[in-house]
Amino acid sequence: MLGFGPEMIFGIPGLIIALTIHEYAHARVATYCGDFTPRMQGRLTLNPLTHIDPWGLIMLFLFRFGWARPVMVNPRNFRNMRRDDILVSVAGPVSNILMALIAGILGALIYKMGYMESWLYQIIWMTIIYNVNFAIFNMIPIPPLDGSRILINILPYEMARQYAQIERYSMAIFIGFILLANTHILGSILTFFTMPIIGLIRIIMMMIIGVG
C-alpha cells in the first residue's frame, strides 16, 4: 500500500504500470475472444491516460485504496461465454505477475551491467511489489474484483446465481475495502500470498546477477 514517504514517489511509476497493463490485458484478451467493445472504447492502448481514473488515483493516495477505469466487455460477444469470461478476468492478474517478472529480470540485467542507481532500484522494486499486490488483490473472489468473475463462471448454475446476488452490495464492499486498506488486516492477508511470488522473483534476479 502507499504511504506518504519517499516510497510513494518511487512507487508512482510502478503503480501506473500496474494499473495500465492490467486493464490493457483485459481489453486485449476480450477483443481476442470476440468482443470488440474495448476496441470501440479505445482501450487497446498502453497509454496510461486511457486507463487511469483520476478519482481512483486520488483515492489511492488518500485512503490507500483506489481503482483504474474498468474495461467494459459484453460477454454475449464471446465465442464461448463462460470460458472466455474466465480468460478475460484472469488476464489482468496474470499480466501483472508477468510484468513483475519482467521488471525483476530487467532490474537484474541492469544491475549486472553496473548501471543500477539507488533510485532506479527503488522504482524497479516498487514496480515488482505493486504488480504482484495488484494481481493477488484482484483475485479476491468478491465483486467487483476479477476473482468474482472467475468464481461465478466455475460454480454450478444455482450456486452462481445466488453468488451473483452479492453484487448488489458492491458499494458496501467498496467502503469496507477502504476501511481495511488503512489497517494492517488487508496488508497481512495480501502479504501471505504475495511474499512467495516476490521471493521467487528475487531468486530469479539473484540467479541472473550470479549471487546464490
RONUBA-929660 format. One record per residue (C-alpha): residue number from 1; residue in one letter; x negated, y, z. Coordinates in steps of 0.1 Angstrom, whole numbers. Each point is the difference from the previous one (the first is absolute). Example, Ala and Ser with C-alpha at 12.3 -4.5 7.8 and 13.67 -1.06 7.14 Angstrom:
% RONUBA-929660
<i:1&aa:a&px:-123&py:-45&pz:78>
<i:2&aa:s&px:-14&py:34&pz:-7>
***
This chain:
% RONUBA-929660
<i:1&aa:m&px:0&py:0&pz:0>
<i:2&aa:l&px:-10&py:36&pz:-5>
<i:3&aa:g&px:-14&py:21&pz:27>
<i:4&aa:f&px:-10&py:36&pz:0>
<i:5&aa:g&px:-38&py:-5&pz:2>
<i:6&aa:p&px:-26&py:-2&pz:-27>
<i:7&aa:e&px:13&py:-34&pz:-10>
<i:8&aa:m&px:31&py:17&pz:-13>
<i:9&aa:i&px:-20&py:20&pz:-26>
<i:10&aa:f&px:-20&py:-31&pz:-10>
<i:11&aa:g&px:32&py:-20&pz:-2>
<i:12&aa:i&px:20&py:23&pz:-23>
<i:13&aa:p&px:-16&py:-15&pz:-33>
<i:14&aa:g&px:6&py:-35&pz:12>
<i:15&aa:l&px:36&py:8&pz:10>
<i:16&aa:i&px:8&py:15&pz:-33>
<i:17&aa:i&px:-16&py:-29&pz:-19>
<i:18&aa:a&px:20&py:-25&pz:21>
<i:19&aa:l&px:33&py:17&pz:-6>
<i:20&aa:t&px:-6&py:5&pz:-37>
<i:21&aa:i&px:-13&py:-35&pz:-8>
<i:22&aa:h&px:29&py:-15&pz:20>
<i:23&aa:e&px:28&py:18&pz:-19>
<i:24&aa:y&px:-18&py:-3&pz:-34>
<i:25&aa:a&px:-2&py:-38&pz:5>
<i:26&aa:h&px:37&py:-2&pz:7>
<i:27&aa:a&px:7&py:20&pz:-32>
<i:28&aa:r&px:-24&py:-20&pz:-22>
<i:29&aa:v&px:13&py:-34&pz:11>
<i:30&aa:a&px:36&py:11&pz:-2>
<i:31&aa:t&px:-6&py:11&pz:-36>
<i:32&aa:y&px:-18&py:-32&pz:-8>
<i:33&aa:c&px:30&py:-19&pz:14>
<i:34&aa:g&px:24&py:18&pz:-24>
<i:35&aa:d&px:12&py:30&pz:19>
<i:36&aa:f&px:-10&py:32&pz:-17>
<i:37&aa:t&px:15&py:23&pz:27>
<i:38&aa:p&px:-34&py:9&pz:14>
<i:39&aa:r&px:-13&py:8&pz:-35>
<i:40&aa:m&px:30&py:23&pz:-6>
<i:41&aa:q&px:-7&py:17&pz:33>
<i:42&aa:g&px:-37&py:6&pz:-9>
<i:43&aa:r&px:-13&py:-23&pz:28>
<i:44&aa:l&px:-25&py:-19&pz:-22>
<i:45&aa:t&px:-28&py:23&pz:9>
<i:46&aa:l&px:-28&py:1&pz:25>
<i:47&aa:n&px:5&py:37&pz:5>
<i:48&aa:p&px:5&py:4&pz:38>
<i:49&aa:l&px:24&py:30&pz:-5>
<i:50&aa:t&px:25&py:-23&pz:-16>
<i:51&aa:h&px:1&py:-24&pz:29>
<i:52&aa:i&px:-7&py:21&pz:31>
<i:53&aa:d&px:31&py:13&pz:19>
<i:54&aa:p&px:-10&py:34&pz:16>
<i:55&aa:w&px:23&py:-5&pz:29>
<i:56&aa:g&px:-12&py:-36&pz:5>
<i:57&aa:l&px:-36&py:13&pz:1>
<i:58&aa:i&px:9&py:27&pz:25>
<i:59&aa:m&px:18&py:-24&pz:22>
<i:60&aa:l&px:-30&py:-23&pz:-1>
<i:61&aa:f&px:-22&py:27&pz:14>
<i:62&aa:l&px:25&py:12&pz:25>
<i:63&aa:f&px:14&py:-34&pz:13>
<i:64&aa:r&px:-25&py:-25&pz:-14>
<i:65&aa:f&px:28&py:-16&pz:-21>
<i:66&aa:g&px:7&py:11&pz:-36>
<i:67&aa:w&px:9&py:-13&pz:-34>
<i:68&aa:a&px:-6&py:4&pz:-38>
<i:69&aa:r&px:27&py:6&pz:-26>
<i:70&aa:p&px:15&py:-35&pz:-4>
<i:71&aa:v&px:1&py:-15&pz:-35>
<i:72&aa:m&px:36&py:-5&pz:-11>
<i:73&aa:v&px:6&py:-33&pz:-17>
<i:74&aa:n&px:31&py:-17&pz:-13>
<i:75&aa:p&px:-3&py:-38&pz:7>
<i:76&aa:r&px:28&py:-7&pz:-25>
<i:77&aa:n&px:-25&py:8&pz:-28>
<i:78&aa:f&px:-24&py:-27&pz:12>
<i:79&aa:r&px:-4&py:-32&pz:-20>
<i:80&aa:n&px:3&py:-20&pz:31>
<i:81&aa:m&px:17&py:21&pz:27>
<i:82&aa:r&px:-11&py:-18&pz:31>
<i:83&aa:r&px:-35&py:-9&pz:-11>
<i:84&aa:d&px:-8&py:34&pz:-15>
<i:85&aa:d&px:14&py:19&pz:30>
<i:86&aa:i&px:-25&py:-19&pz:22>
<i:87&aa:l&px:-28&py:7&pz:-25>
<i:88&aa:v&px:7&py:37&pz:0>
<i:89&aa:s&px:3&py:1&pz:38>
<i:90&aa:v&px:-33&py:-18&pz:6>
<i:91&aa:a&px:-18&py:20&pz:-27>
<i:92&aa:g&px:-4&py:30&pz:23>
<i:93&aa:p&px:-16&py:-18&pz:30>
<i:94&aa:v&px:-22&py:-22&pz:-23>
<i:95&aa:s&px:-13&py:31&pz:-19>
<i:96&aa:n&px:-10&py:16&pz:34>
<i:97&aa:i&px:-19&py:-31&pz:10>
<i:98&aa:l&px:-18&py:0&pz:-34>
<i:99&aa:m&px:-7&py:37&pz:3>
<i:100&aa:a&px:-15&py:-6&pz:35>
<i:101&aa:l&px:-22&py:-27&pz:-14>
<i:102&aa:i&px:-11&py:21&pz:-30>
<i:103&aa:a&px:-8&py:29&pz:24>
<i:104&aa:g&px:-21&py:-24&pz:21>
<i:105&aa:i&px:-19&py:-14&pz:-29>
<i:106&aa:l&px:-6&py:35&pz:-14>
<i:107&aa:g&px:-12&py:12&pz:34>
<i:108&aa:a&px:-24&py:-29&pz:3>
<i:109&aa:l&px:-15&py:6&pz:-34>
<i:110&aa:i&px:-4&py:37&pz:6>
<i:111&aa:y&px:-17&py:-8&pz:33>
<i:112&aa:k&px:-23&py:-25&pz:-16>
<i:113&aa:m&px:-11&py:25&pz:-26>
<i:114&aa:g&px:-9&py:24&pz:28>
<i:115&aa:y&px:26&py:27&pz:-8>
<i:116&aa:m&px:23&py:-4&pz:31>
<i:117&aa:e&px:5&py:32&pz:20>
<i:118&aa:s&px:18&py:-1&pz:33>
<i:119&aa:w&px:30&py:20&pz:-13>
<i:120&aa:l&px:3&py:-23&pz:-30>
<i:121&aa:y&px:-2&py:-31&pz:23>
<i:122&aa:q&px:28&py:15&pz:21>
<i:123&aa:i&px:22&py:6&pz:-31>
<i:124&aa:i&px:-5&py:-35&pz:-13>
<i:125&aa:w&px:5&py:-16&pz:34>
<i:126&aa:m&px:32&py:19&pz:6>
<i:127&aa:t&px:12&py:-10&pz:-35>
<i:128&aa:i&px:-4&py:-36&pz:10>
<i:129&aa:i&px:18&py:5&pz:33>
<i:130&aa:y&px:29&py:19&pz:-14>
<i:131&aa:n&px:6&py:-24&pz:-29>
<i:132&aa:v&px:0&py:-30&pz:22>
<i:133&aa:n&px:22&py:16&pz:26>
<i:134&aa:f&px:24&py:12&pz:-27>
<i:135&aa:a&px:2&py:-35&pz:-15>
<i:136&aa:i&px:7&py:-17&pz:33>
<i:137&aa:f&px:25&py:27&pz:11>
<i:138&aa:n&px:20&py:-4&pz:-32>
<i:139&aa:m&px:2&py:-37&pz:5>
<i:140&aa:i&px:21&py:4&pz:32>
<i:141&aa:p&px:33&py:-16&pz:-10>
<i:142&aa:i&px:22&py:30&pz:11>
<i:143&aa:p&px:18&py:23&pz:-25>
<i:144&aa:p&px:-11&py:20&pz:-19>
<i:145&aa:l&px:-35&py:-16&pz:0>
<i:146&aa:d&px:-12&py:-24&pz:-27>
<i:147&aa:g&px:1&py:-29&pz:24>
<i:148&aa:s&px:38&py:3&pz:3>
<i:149&aa:r&px:4&py:-4&pz:-38>
<i:150&aa:i&px:-22&py:-31&pz:0>
<i:151&aa:l&px:19&py:-15&pz:29>
<i:152&aa:i&px:35&py:7&pz:-14>
<i:153&aa:n&px:-10&py:-18&pz:-32>
<i:154&aa:i&px:-12&py:-31&pz:16>
<i:155&aa:l&px:28&py:-4&pz:25>
<i:156&aa:p&px:30&py:-22&pz:-8>
<i:157&aa:y&px:29&py:21&pz:-14>
<i:158&aa:e&px:21&py:2&pz:32>
<i:159&aa:m&px:-30&py:9&pz:22>
<i:160&aa:a&px:-12&py:25&pz:-26>
<i:161&aa:r&px:35&py:16&pz:0>
<i:162&aa:q&px:0&py:4&pz:37>
<i:163&aa:y&px:-36&py:12&pz:1>
<i:164&aa:a&px:8&py:27&pz:-26>
<i:165&aa:q&px:24&py:16&pz:25>
<i:166&aa:i&px:-31&py:13&pz:19>
<i:167&aa:e&px:-5&py:25&pz:-28>
<i:168&aa:r&px:29&py:21&pz:14>
<i:169&aa:y&px:-22&py:7&pz:30>
<i:170&aa:s&px:-30&py:12&pz:-20>
<i:171&aa:m&px:1&py:35&pz:15>
<i:172&aa:a&px:-1&py:-14&pz:35>
<i:173&aa:i&px:-28&py:-23&pz:-9>
<i:174&aa:f&px:-18&py:29&pz:-16>
<i:175&aa:i&px:2&py:20&pz:32>
<i:176&aa:g&px:-11&py:-30&pz:19>
<i:177&aa:f&px:-32&py:-2&pz:-21>
<i:178&aa:i&px:-7&py:36&pz:6>
<i:179&aa:l&px:2&py:-5&pz:38>
<i:180&aa:l&px:-21&py:-32&pz:-2>
<i:181&aa:a&px:-26&py:17&pz:-21>
<i:182&aa:n&px:-8&py:23&pz:29>
<i:183&aa:t&px:-6&py:-29&pz:24>
<i:184&aa:h&px:-25&py:-28&pz:0>
<i:185&aa:i&px:27&py:-26&pz:-6>
<i:186&aa:l&px:1&py:3&pz:-38>
<i:187&aa:g&px:-38&py:4&pz:-2>
<i:188&aa:s&px:-5&py:-32&pz:20>
<i:189&aa:i&px:23&py:-20&pz:-21>
<i:190&aa:l&px:-16&py:12&pz:-32>
<i:191&aa:t&px:-35&py:-6&pz:13>
<i:192&aa:f&px:8&py:-36&pz:7>
<i:193&aa:f&px:5&py:-6&pz:-37>
<i:194&aa:t&px:-23&py:26&pz:-15>
<i:195&aa:m&px:-32&py:-8&pz:19>
<i:196&aa:p&px:-6&py:-35&pz:-17>
<i:197&aa:i&px:4&py:16&pz:-34>
<i:198&aa:i&px:-23&py:30&pz:8>
<i:199&aa:g&px:-24&py:-25&pz:15>
<i:200&aa:l&px:-1&py:-21&pz:-31>
<i:201&aa:i&px:-6&py:31&pz:-21>
<i:202&aa:r&px:-28&py:10&pz:23>
<i:203&aa:i&px:-16&py:-34&pz:-4>
<i:204&aa:i&px:2&py:3&pz:-38>
<i:205&aa:m&px:-17&py:35&pz:3>
<i:206&aa:m&px:-28&py:-14&pz:21>
<i:207&aa:m&px:-6&py:-29&pz:-24>
<i:208&aa:i&px:-3&py:25&pz:-29>
<i:209&aa:i&px:-23&py:22&pz:20>
<i:210&aa:g&px:-21&py:-30&pz:10>
<i:211&aa:v&px:6&py:1&pz:38>
<i:212&aa:g&px:11&py:-31&pz:18>
***
